[in-house]
Amino acid sequence: MHPDGQWDPVFLHGRREAAVIFVVWIVLLLWTVPYCYLFGYGDAIDPAALDTVLGVPSWIFWGVAAPWIAANLFTFWFCAHYMVDDDLGEEST
């Protein structure tokens, strides 16, 4: 914190970026775990009538691969358009 009581802008940008990443992580977690549990375990899966997407069981594709692809697309967008390069000041020698 600055002597005048204000937070450093670098800290504020880092905190905002971390909050966005954490929210997206939670959203994808809340999709993956319940989806895989509901559609991939117990009576929900019948090996004789297994649906596939691109050769992968559909519950794995929609429960694991789709969120993984979404997370990667979000990461590329986030790093290219949302993150801010901050001036860290003069280097002390």
C-alpha positions as CSV (number, residue, x, y, z in Angstrom):
1,M,0.0,0.0,0.0
2,H,1.2,3.5,-0.8
3,P,2.0,5.9,2.0
4,D,-1.1,7.9,1.0
5,G,-3.3,4.9,1.7
6,Q,-4.0,3.8,-1.9
7,W,-3.4,0.3,-3.2
8,D,-0.7,-0.1,-5.9
9,P,-2.2,-0.3,-9.4
10,V,-0.1,-3.4,-10.1
11,F,-1.6,-5.2,-7.1
12,L,-5.1,-4.2,-8.1
13,H,-4.6,-5.5,-11.7
14,G,-3.1,-8.7,-10.4
15,R,-6.0,-9.2,-7.9
16,R,-8.6,-8.5,-10.6
17,E,-7.0,-11.0,-13.0
18,A,-6.7,-13.6,-10.3
19,A,-10.4,-13.2,-9.4
20,V,-11.5,-13.6,-13.0
21,I,-9.4,-16.8,-13.4
22,F,-10.7,-18.2,-10.2
23,V,-14.4,-17.5,-11.2
24,V,-13.9,-19.3,-14.5
25,W,-12.1,-22.2,-12.8
26,I,-15.0,-22.6,-10.4
27,V,-17.6,-22.4,-13.2
28,L,-15.8,-25.1,-15.2
29,L,-15.4,-27.3,-12.0
30,L,-19.1,-26.9,-11.2
31,W,-19.8,-28.1,-14.8
32,T,-17.3,-31.0,-14.9
33,V,-17.8,-32.8,-11.6
34,P,-21.7,-33.0,-11.6
35,Y,-21.9,-33.7,-15.3
36,C,-19.4,-36.6,-15.1
37,Y,-21.1,-37.9,-12.0
38,L,-24.6,-37.8,-13.4
39,F,-23.9,-39.1,-16.9
40,G,-20.8,-41.3,-16.4
41,Y,-21.4,-43.4,-13.2
42,G,-23.9,-45.8,-11.8
43,D,-27.2,-46.5,-13.7
44,A,-26.7,-43.5,-16.0
45,I,-24.3,-45.4,-18.3
46,D,-25.3,-48.5,-20.3
47,P,-22.3,-50.1,-22.0
48,A,-24.6,-51.6,-24.7
49,A,-26.0,-48.3,-25.8
50,L,-22.9,-46.0,-25.3
51,D,-23.1,-42.8,-27.3
52,T,-19.9,-41.4,-28.6
53,V,-18.6,-38.1,-29.9
54,L,-15.5,-38.3,-32.1
55,G,-15.0,-41.8,-30.8
56,V,-15.0,-40.8,-27.2
57,P,-17.9,-41.6,-24.8
58,S,-20.2,-38.6,-24.8
59,W,-20.1,-38.1,-21.1
60,I,-16.3,-37.8,-21.2
61,F,-16.4,-35.5,-24.2
62,W,-19.0,-33.1,-22.7
63,G,-17.9,-33.5,-19.1
64,V,-14.1,-33.3,-19.6
65,A,-13.0,-32.5,-23.1
66,A,-15.5,-29.6,-23.8
67,P,-14.6,-27.7,-20.5
68,W,-10.9,-28.3,-21.2
69,I,-11.2,-26.8,-24.7
70,A,-13.3,-23.9,-23.2
71,A,-10.6,-23.3,-20.6
72,N,-7.9,-23.2,-23.2
73,L,-9.8,-20.8,-25.4
74,F,-10.5,-18.6,-22.5
75,T,-6.8,-18.7,-21.5
76,F,-5.7,-17.6,-25.0
77,W,-8.3,-14.8,-25.0
78,F,-7.5,-13.7,-21.5
79,C,-3.8,-13.5,-22.0
80,A,-4.1,-11.7,-25.4
81,H,-6.9,-9.2,-24.5
82,Y,-7.6,-8.9,-20.8
83,M,-4.2,-9.0,-19.0
84,V,-2.5,-5.7,-18.5
85,D,1.2,-5.1,-18.6
86,D,2.1,-2.8,-15.8
87,D,5.1,-0.5,-15.4
88,L,7.0,-1.9,-12.5
89,G,9.1,1.3,-12.0
90,E,12.8,1.8,-12.1
91,E,15.2,-1.1,-11.5
92,S,17.3,-0.5,-8.4
93,T,20.9,-1.4,-8.8
